[in-house]
Every structure is written in C-alpha cells, then in structure tokens.
Amino acid sequence: MRHRVAGWKLGRNTSHRRALLRNLVTSVIMEERIETTVTKAKAMRPHVEKMITLGKRGDVAARRQAGAYLMTRESVERLFDTVAPRFGDRNGGYLRIVRTGFRQGDGGEKAFIELLGSEKFLAKKRAKSSEARSKKLEAAKKQMEEMEKQSEAEKDDK
C-alpha cells in the first residue's frame, strides 16, 4: 500500500531529484514554456505553484525563500517582477500541461508545461528568432553572391 506517499521518485536519488526539480522550475519561470516528460511535469507542478504564490506575497521573506530554491537571481527577479503579478487575482492553477506525443528513442511520453498567459511572451520570442533567422539567411545569400562574383572574376582573369 502507498497511503500518504506523495510525489514521484523519477528514478533518481534524493539530491539528484531535488536538483532536477529546481532546474526545471527555474527554466519554466525563465522560459515560460518547456518540454519534458509528463511525469516530470506533474512532479514539478506543485513547486512552480508554490514559487508563484511566494511571488504574489512579494515581501522580503518570500523573496529569500524563492531565492533559496531557484537557481539564478534573474529567475527570482523575473518571478517577482513579471510572472507573479500576472496571476494577482487567481488562486492556483497557474500552469498548463499539454501532452505532445512520445519520444523517439525510448517511447517516453512528452509534454509541454507552460504558464498560463504566456502566449504573448512566446509570440514575441518566436518573432525575435524568426527575425534573427532571416538576417542570418540574408547574410548567407550576400556572402554566396560575393563568392560567385569572386569566382567569376578569377575565371575571367585566367
């Protein structure tokens, strides 16, 4: 029987599991959306919810508790400045887990775990990456044209 046994072991020892969950929580706060296995997403959900609740409290003690758990200072600042105020009137349920299919190698079930209301942030991120991609493509085309002109000039010289 497994009465009153909460959480998942995730095939890791205690310190490894704690480090994994801390890294995942930090990543969700920084990136708004990550892809992981369904089991890890379900295991980390209560931790993210607790961090957002601390962020909503907003006092110094809450900031120190969040800083003790999260891995970077930037994530603590982001939690208190942008993420937590977004959920000011909401009592829990800050995350969404969307199943995406199965992993090719071992068949593990994958899922996106994302903060609610992250659509604007993700759209901005996509636009920025597509802009960078187009600049890179233009630079590559320009370089190819220069190489072709240079090779034609060398052929004309011979």
N, C-alpha and C positions, 0 to 999 in steps of 0.2 A: 504494500500500500504506500501511496505517496501523499498522505494527508499533510497539508500545510507546508508543502515543499514548493516554494515559488522560484521562478526564474529558470534559466537554461544554463547548462554547463558548457555547451558549444565545443566539446571535445578538447578543452584546454584546462590547465591548472588555474588556481585562483588568481595569481598575479598576471598571468597572460590574458585571462578573460577580462580582468579589470582594465588592463591596458588597452585591449581591443575595444571595449565599450567606450572608454574615454576618448580614444581616437575617432571612433565612429560618431560620437556625439559632437565632438569638435568639428568634424567635417560637415555634418548636417547643418550646424549653425553657420559655418562659413560659406558653404556652397548652396544652401537651401534645398538641395536635392542630391541624393547619392544612390547608386545602385549596389545592392548587396543581396545576400540570401534572405529568404523570408524569415528564417529562424533568427538570424542576427537582427533583422529589422524589428521583430517582435520583442526581442530581448532588450534592445536599446530604447524602445519607445518610452518606458517609464522614466528613464534617465533624462531624456530630452524634455519630457513634460515637466520634470522637476526643475531643470535648469530654466525653462521659460517662466515657471512660477516664481523662481528666485528673481529673475529679471523683472517681473512685474512688481515685486516688492520694492526693488530699487534702492534699498538702504545699503549702508556700508557693510553690514554683516552679511547680507545676501551677496554682495559683490565679492566678498572674501571667500564665501563658501563656493561660489561659482568658479572663482579663480583657483581654488584648491582642486577642483575637479577637471576643469577644462585645461587643454594642453598649451594654449597660447594666450597671450594678452590681447591680441587682436580679436580673438573669438569672444573674450569676455566683453570687450568694448562693443563689438557688434551685437552681442546678446542684449546688453542693456540699452544701447542707443537705437537700434533699428528693429530687431526681432521682437522683443518683449512688448514694446508699445503698440505693435500691430495687433496684439491679442488682448488689449486692455479690457474689453467688455466680455471676453469669452472665458468660461470656466472649464478648462481642459479641452481635450480633443484638438490639439494643435497640429497633429501630423496626419498624413495620409499614406497608406501603404498600397501600392499598385503592383500587382503581380505582372511580370513581363515574359515569363516563359522559363525554359530550362537551359542550364549551362551546357555547352557542347561537350566538354571534357568528361564530367562526372555525372551529369544529369541533375545537378543541384538546382532547386527552384529559385529563380532570381526575382527581385522586386525592387521598385523604386520606393524610397521613403523620402517624403518631401514635406516641408512646412506648408500649411495652408496659406494661400495668398501669395505664393512665390512665383506666380505666372509672370508678373511684371519684371521681376528681377531676372528670371530665366530668359525672357524675351530680349531684355537689354543685353544679357550676356551672349545670346545667340547672334544678335545684330553686330556686336563688337567683334566676335570671332569671324563672322562672315565678311565683315569689312577688312579685317586683317588678312583673311584668306584671299580676298580679291586684290588687295595691294600686293601680296606676295606673287600672285598669278601675273599681274601686270609687270612687275619687276622681272619675272622669269621670261615673259614674252619679249620685253625690251632687250634683255640680255641675249636671247636667241637671235633676234633681229640683228643686233650688233655683231654677233658671231658669224652670221650668214654674210653680212656685208664685208666683214674682215676676210672671210674665206674667199669671197668673190674677188676682192681686191688682190689677194695673193695669187689667184688663178690668172687674173689679168696681167699681173707682173711677170708671170712665167711665160 
